[in-house]
Amino acid sequence: MRSRTGRPRRLLLVVAAAALVVLAGCGTAKNNGQNALQPKGPAAQKINNLFVPIAIIAIVIGILVLGATVWFAIRFRYRAGKNDNPKQVHGNTRLEIGWTIAPALLLAVIAVPSVSAIFELAQNPGPQALQVTVVGKQWWWQFEYPDAKVVTADELVIPAGRDVHLSLKACEDQVCNVIHSFWVPELAGTRDVVPGQTNELTIKADNPGTYLGQCKEYCGLSHANMRFRVIAKTPAEFQDWIRGQQQGPANPLLQDGKPAGDAQRLIVNTFECTNCHSLEDSSVPSYGPNLTHLASRDYFASANLPLNRTNLVDWIMNAPGILPMQTEQTKCRPAPQTGCVGMPSFTENVPAGQPKMTRAQAEQIADFLLEQK
């Protein structure tokens, strides 16, 4: 029979390696802005208050179970000259009842505050809350303020210290009606965004600042890039932002029903950007993001890119080259009638009969958009 004397040593090495892996995750890495253990709002704080004691209980039980497993493995390991067959005994009724009741009681204790928190977080804060409709699309977020008649994308601007009640919907178009999940870890828990169904979530930021969010449900090719930013402003700054968004475009797209300049002609006639985007009215939802006040945002492209001229020019020319949205098999424009989603490339895989964009043309369009504050 093969000797097993080396097994305890190997087991200890495995345990030590696992401990090193755990300790390696306890470094002082820079906060990525999505740390649910650093709550910045009441909803996230309630979740954290529930998570921490449950996590401590789970860790203690895990250590006890793992420790007992290691102890038994060492204590009853194979020894030369000893019988391998364990002593045959009947069950211990009291012990079996005890280890059945104890976990049941523990789970009941955990369930009471958990269920209570679920109902508490699901409560509608009432009419005093800011109402926002969130529409999840592939692969970006549209934010509608129905009372103010403002539509924007990528950045959800809210007043600090005030409840914000979100009505979460998914794009109903047949080519993008997939499930998403809305999550801002520092402000609240996650909530699924399901086609044909409106879910609700309340968030609140204690202080002004920027909080990072993203889709948490796999939704297709560019799911990992479906991000957004929640920007909490002071109440006065928020009202100033709303008034600015309610204004018309700084540079009109049309004049007497025709493009008002060379850049506008490229947008309307040459590349037909208005098939997907609204550039004249910030109260109108559109198939693609509303660009009426694009320059008022700090980030674009599902909040992945800082808004500057270089990034915008590159994006306009070949967005799928930056964030995956279009493949060689989907050579079409993302208008509703084409059955495509995402921003198209105007330089790669351009469908036959459609113009190919030059960098000079992209720069003209970018300069026009950067004036739209």
C-alpha positions as CSV (number, residue, x, y, z in Angstrom):
1,M,0.0,0.0,0.0
2,R,1.3,3.5,-0.9
3,S,2.5,5.6,2.0
4,R,0.4,8.7,2.9
5,T,2.8,10.4,5.3
6,G,3.3,13.3,3.0
7,R,-0.4,14.3,2.8
8,P,-0.6,16.4,6.0
9,R,2.4,18.5,4.8
10,R,0.8,19.0,1.4
11,L,-2.5,19.9,3.0
12,L,-0.8,22.5,5.2
13,L,0.9,24.0,2.1
14,V,-2.5,24.3,0.4
15,V,-4.0,26.1,3.4
16,A,-1.0,28.4,3.6
17,A,-1.2,29.2,-0.1
18,A,-5.0,30.0,0.2
19,A,-4.2,32.3,3.2
20,L,-1.7,34.2,1.1
21,V,-4.2,34.7,-1.7
22,V,-6.7,36.0,0.8
23,L,-4.2,38.4,2.4
24,A,-3.1,39.6,-1.1
25,G,-6.6,41.0,-1.6
26,C,-6.3,43.1,1.6
27,G,-4.0,45.7,0.0
28,T,-4.4,49.4,-0.2
29,A,-5.3,49.6,-3.8
30,K,-6.9,52.8,-5.1
31,N,-10.7,52.8,-4.6
32,N,-12.4,52.2,-8.0
33,G,-15.5,54.2,-7.0
34,Q,-17.7,51.1,-6.9
35,N,-17.0,49.9,-3.4
36,A,-20.3,48.8,-1.8
37,L,-18.4,48.6,1.5
38,Q,-18.0,52.4,1.4
39,P,-21.7,53.5,1.3
40,K,-22.4,57.2,0.4
41,G,-26.2,57.1,0.8
42,P,-28.8,55.8,3.2
43,A,-29.9,52.8,1.0
44,A,-26.3,51.6,0.6
45,Q,-25.7,52.2,4.3
46,K,-28.7,50.0,5.2
47,I,-27.4,47.2,2.9
48,N,-23.9,47.5,4.4
49,N,-25.3,47.4,8.0
50,L,-27.0,44.1,7.1
51,F,-24.1,42.7,5.2
52,V,-21.3,43.2,7.8
53,P,-22.8,41.1,10.7
54,I,-23.9,38.4,8.3
55,A,-20.4,38.3,6.7
56,I,-18.8,38.1,10.2
57,I,-21.1,35.2,11.1
58,A,-20.3,33.4,7.8
59,I,-16.6,34.0,8.2
60,V,-16.6,32.6,11.7
61,I,-18.6,29.5,10.6
62,G,-16.3,29.0,7.6
63,I,-13.2,29.2,9.8
64,L,-14.7,26.6,12.2
65,V,-15.7,24.3,9.5
66,L,-12.4,24.6,7.6
67,G,-10.5,24.2,10.9
68,A,-12.4,21.1,11.8
69,T,-11.8,19.7,8.4
70,V,-8.1,20.2,8.6
71,W,-8.0,18.9,12.2
72,F,-9.9,15.7,11.3
73,A,-7.7,15.2,8.2
74,I,-4.6,15.4,10.3
75,R,-5.9,13.6,13.4
76,F,-7.3,10.6,11.6
77,R,-4.7,10.5,8.8
78,Y,-3.4,7.1,7.6
79,R,-0.7,5.6,9.9
80,A,1.3,2.6,9.0
81,G,0.3,-0.5,11.1
82,K,-3.2,0.9,12.0
83,N,-6.5,-0.4,10.6
84,D,-7.9,2.0,8.0
85,N,-11.5,1.0,8.7
86,P,-13.3,3.4,11.0
87,K,-15.2,2.2,14.0
88,Q,-18.9,1.5,13.0
89,V,-21.3,3.3,15.3
90,H,-25.0,4.1,15.2
91,G,-26.2,7.8,14.8
92,N,-26.5,10.2,17.8
93,T,-30.1,11.4,17.8
94,R,-29.6,14.4,20.1
95,L,-26.6,15.5,18.1
96,E,-28.4,15.2,14.8
97,I,-31.4,17.2,16.1
98,G,-29.0,19.8,17.4
99,W,-27.1,20.4,14.2
100,T,-30.4,20.6,12.3
101,I,-32.1,23.1,14.7
102,A,-29.0,25.3,15.1
103,P,-28.6,26.2,11.4
104,A,-32.4,26.7,11.1
105,L,-32.4,29.1,14.0
106,L,-29.4,31.0,12.6
107,L,-31.0,31.3,9.2
108,A,-34.2,32.6,10.8
109,V,-32.3,35.2,12.7
110,I,-30.6,36.3,9.4
111,A,-33.9,36.2,7.5
112,V,-35.8,38.6,9.7
113,P,-33.6,41.7,9.2
114,S,-33.0,40.7,5.5
115,V,-36.7,40.6,4.7
116,S,-37.3,43.8,6.7
117,A,-34.5,45.6,4.7
118,I,-36.0,44.4,1.4
119,F,-39.4,45.9,2.2
120,E,-37.9,49.0,3.6
121,L,-35.7,49.7,0.5
122,A,-38.7,49.0,-1.8
123,Q,-40.8,51.7,-0.3
124,N,-41.7,54.6,-2.6
125,P,-40.4,57.8,-1.0
126,G,-43.4,59.8,-2.2
127,P,-44.0,62.9,-4.4
128,Q,-41.3,64.9,-2.7
129,A,-38.7,62.7,-4.4
130,L,-37.2,63.6,-7.8
131,Q,-38.7,61.4,-10.4
132,V,-36.5,59.9,-13.1
133,T,-37.2,57.3,-15.8
134,V,-34.2,55.2,-16.7
135,V,-34.2,53.3,-19.9
136,G,-31.6,50.6,-20.4
137,K,-30.5,50.1,-24.1
138,Q,-27.7,48.4,-25.8
139,W,-25.3,49.6,-24.5
140,W,-26.0,52.8,-22.8
141,W,-28.5,54.4,-20.3
142,Q,-31.1,57.1,-21.1
143,F,-32.3,59.3,-18.2
144,E,-35.6,61.2,-18.5
145,Y,-36.8,63.8,-16.1
146,P,-40.6,63.9,-16.8
147,D,-41.4,66.9,-14.6
148,A,-38.6,69.0,-16.1
149,K,-39.0,67.6,-19.6
150,V,-35.3,66.8,-19.9
151,V,-33.7,63.8,-21.6
152,T,-30.0,63.0,-21.3
153,A,-27.6,60.0,-21.3
154,D,-24.5,58.6,-19.7
155,E,-24.7,61.0,-16.7
156,L,-27.5,60.9,-14.2
157,V,-27.5,64.3,-12.4
158,I,-29.3,64.5,-9.1
159,P,-29.5,66.8,-6.1
160,A,-27.6,65.7,-3.1
161,G,-29.6,65.1,0.1
162,R,-32.8,64.4,-1.8
163,D,-34.5,61.0,-2.6
164,V,-34.5,60.1,-6.3
165,H,-37.1,57.6,-7.3
166,L,-36.1,55.7,-10.5
167,S,-38.6,54.0,-12.8
168,L,-36.4,51.4,-14.6
169,K,-37.4,50.2,-18.0
170,A,-35.7,48.3,-20.9
171,C,-35.7,49.3,-24.5
172,E,-38.9,47.9,-26.1
173,D,-37.5,47.7,-29.6
174,Q,-37.3,44.1,-30.8
175,V,-33.5,44.3,-31.5
176,C,-32.5,45.6,-28.1
177,N,-35.1,44.4,-25.6
178,V,-32.7,42.4,-23.4
179,I,-32.5,42.3,-19.6
180,H,-30.1,44.8,-17.9
181,S,-29.4,45.5,-14.2
182,F,-29.0,49.0,-12.8
183,W,-26.3,49.3,-10.0
184,V,-24.6,52.2,-8.2
185,P,-22.7,50.3,-5.5
186,E,-22.0,53.3,-3.3
187,L,-25.7,54.5,-3.3
188,A,-28.0,51.5,-3.5
189,G,-28.4,47.9,-4.3
190,T,-29.0,46.5,-7.8
191,R,-32.3,46.3,-9.6
192,D,-33.1,44.3,-12.8
193,V,-34.3,46.2,-15.8
194,V,-36.7,43.9,-17.7
195,P,-38.5,44.5,-21.1
196,G,-42.2,44.9,-20.6
197,Q,-41.9,45.6,-16.9
198,T,-41.2,48.7,-14.8
199,N,-39.1,48.2,-11.7
200,E,-38.4,50.8,-9.1
201,L,-35.4,51.9,-7.1
202,T,-34.7,54.8,-4.8
203,I,-31.2,56.3,-4.5
204,K,-29.9,59.2,-2.5
205,A,-26.5,60.8,-2.2
206,D,-25.5,62.2,1.2
207,N,-23.1,64.7,-0.3
208,P,-22.2,66.2,-3.7
209,G,-19.9,64.0,-5.8
210,T,-19.6,61.5,-8.6
211,Y,-20.7,57.9,-8.1
212,L,-20.0,55.2,-10.7
213,G,-22.6,52.7,-11.9
214,Q,-22.9,50.1,-14.5
215,C,-25.1,47.3,-15.9
216,K,-24.7,44.1,-13.8
217,E,-26.6,41.7,-16.0
218,Y,-24.9,40.3,-19.1
219,C,-26.7,42.0,-22.1
220,G,-24.6,41.4,-25.2
221,L,-21.4,42.3,-26.9
222,S,-20.5,45.5,-25.0
223,H,-22.1,44.7,-21.7
224,A,-18.8,45.3,-19.8
225,N,-18.8,48.9,-21.2
226,M,-22.4,49.7,-20.3
227,R,-21.5,52.2,-17.6
228,F,-22.9,55.5,-16.3
229,R,-22.1,58.2,-13.7
230,V,-24.4,59.6,-11.0
231,I,-23.4,63.2,-10.4
232,A,-24.8,64.7,-7.2
233,K,-24.9,68.5,-7.1
234,T,-26.1,70.9,-4.5
235,P,-29.8,71.8,-4.9
236,A,-28.9,75.2,-6.4
237,E,-26.4,73.7,-8.8
238,F,-29.0,71.0,-9.8
239,Q,-31.6,73.7,-10.6
240,D,-29.0,75.6,-12.7
241,W,-28.3,72.4,-14.6
242,I,-32.0,71.7,-15.2
243,R,-32.5,75.2,-16.6
244,G,-29.5,74.8,-18.9
245,Q,-30.8,71.5,-20.2
246,Q,-34.2,73.0,-20.9
247,Q,-32.7,75.6,-23.2
248,G,-32.5,75.1,-27.0
249,P,-29.2,74.1,-28.7
250,A,-26.4,76.6,-28.5
251,N,-25.8,76.2,-32.2
252,P,-29.0,75.3,-34.2
253,L,-29.0,72.3,-36.5
254,L,-31.6,73.6,-38.9
255,Q,-32.4,77.0,-40.2
256,D,-35.6,77.4,-42.2
257,G,-35.9,73.6,-42.3
258,K,-32.4,73.2,-43.8
259,P,-29.0,72.4,-42.3
260,A,-27.6,75.6,-40.9
261,G,-23.9,75.0,-41.9
262,D,-21.4,72.6,-43.3
263,A,-21.2,70.5,-40.2
264,Q,-25.0,70.4,-40.0
265,R,-25.1,69.2,-43.6
266,L,-22.8,66.3,-42.8
267,I,-24.9,65.4,-39.8
268,V,-28.3,65.6,-41.5
269,N,-27.7,64.7,-45.1
270,T,-24.3,62.9,-45.6
271,F,-24.2,60.6,-42.6
272,E,-27.9,60.8,-41.5
273,C,-27.0,61.0,-37.8
274,T,-30.5,62.4,-37.1
275,N,-32.0,59.0,-37.9
276,C,-30.8,58.0,-34.4
277,H,-30.0,61.2,-32.4
278,S,-31.9,64.3,-31.4
279,L,-29.8,67.4,-31.6
280,E,-32.5,70.2,-31.4
281,D,-34.7,69.3,-28.4
282,S,-33.4,68.0,-25.0
283,S,-36.9,66.9,-24.1
284,V,-37.2,64.3,-26.8
285,P,-36.1,60.6,-26.3
286,S,-34.3,59.2,-29.3
287,Y,-33.0,55.9,-30.5
288,G,-29.5,56.9,-29.7
289,P,-28.4,59.4,-27.0
290,N,-29.9,62.9,-27.1
291,L,-27.0,65.1,-28.2
292,T,-28.7,68.5,-27.8
293,H,-26.4,69.4,-24.8
294,L,-23.6,66.9,-25.3
295,A,-20.9,69.4,-24.3
296,S,-22.4,69.8,-20.9
297,R,-21.3,66.3,-20.0
298,D,-17.8,65.3,-18.8
299,Y,-18.0,61.8,-20.2
300,F,-19.6,60.1,-23.2
301,A,-19.7,56.7,-24.9
302,S,-21.5,55.0,-22.1
303,A,-19.4,57.1,-19.7
304,N,-16.3,55.3,-20.8
305,L,-14.4,58.2,-22.4
306,P,-13.6,61.8,-21.2
307,L,-15.4,64.2,-23.5
308,N,-12.6,66.0,-25.5
309,R,-12.0,66.7,-29.1
310,T,-9.6,63.8,-29.8
311,N,-11.8,61.1,-28.2
312,L,-14.9,62.5,-29.9
313,V,-13.4,62.5,-33.3
314,D,-12.1,59.0,-33.0
315,W,-15.5,57.9,-31.7
316,I,-17.4,59.5,-34.5
317,M,-15.2,57.9,-37.1
318,N,-15.1,54.3,-35.7
319,A,-17.0,53.8,-32.5
320,P,-16.9,50.0,-32.7
321,G,-13.1,50.2,-32.9
322,I,-13.2,51.7,-29.4
323,L,-16.1,49.8,-27.8
324,P,-17.2,46.6,-29.4
325,M,-20.7,47.1,-31.0
326,Q,-20.5,46.1,-34.6
327,T,-18.9,43.2,-36.4
328,E,-18.1,42.4,-40.0
329,Q,-21.4,40.5,-40.1
330,T,-23.5,43.5,-39.1
331,K,-22.8,46.0,-41.8
332,C,-25.7,48.4,-41.2
333,R,-26.7,51.6,-39.6
334,P,-28.3,51.4,-36.1
335,A,-31.6,52.9,-37.1
336,P,-34.7,51.1,-35.8
337,Q,-35.7,49.7,-39.2
338,T,-32.3,48.0,-39.8
339,G,-32.3,45.6,-36.9
340,C,-28.9,46.7,-35.6
341,V,-27.8,48.1,-32.2
342,G,-24.9,50.3,-31.2
343,M,-23.0,53.1,-32.9
344,P,-21.9,52.2,-36.4
345,S,-18.4,52.6,-37.9
346,F,-18.2,55.2,-40.7
347,T,-14.7,54.0,-41.7
348,E,-14.8,50.2,-41.3
349,N,-17.3,47.7,-42.7
350,V,-19.3,50.5,-44.3
351,P,-22.3,49.1,-46.3
352,A,-22.2,49.5,-50.0
353,G,-23.6,52.7,-51.3
354,Q,-23.0,54.6,-48.1
355,P,-20.3,57.3,-47.7
356,K,-17.0,56.7,-45.9
357,M,-16.1,59.4,-43.4
358,T,-12.8,61.3,-43.6
359,R,-11.0,62.7,-40.5
360,A,-11.7,66.2,-41.6
361,Q,-15.4,65.5,-41.7
362,A,-15.3,63.9,-38.3
363,E,-13.5,67.0,-36.9
364,Q,-16.2,69.3,-38.3
365,I,-19.0,67.2,-36.7
366,A,-17.0,67.0,-33.4
367,D,-16.5,70.8,-33.3
368,F,-20.2,71.4,-33.8
369,L,-21.1,68.9,-31.0
370,L,-18.6,70.5,-28.6
371,E,-20.4,73.8,-28.9
372,Q,-23.6,72.2,-27.7
373,K,-23.5,73.1,-24.0
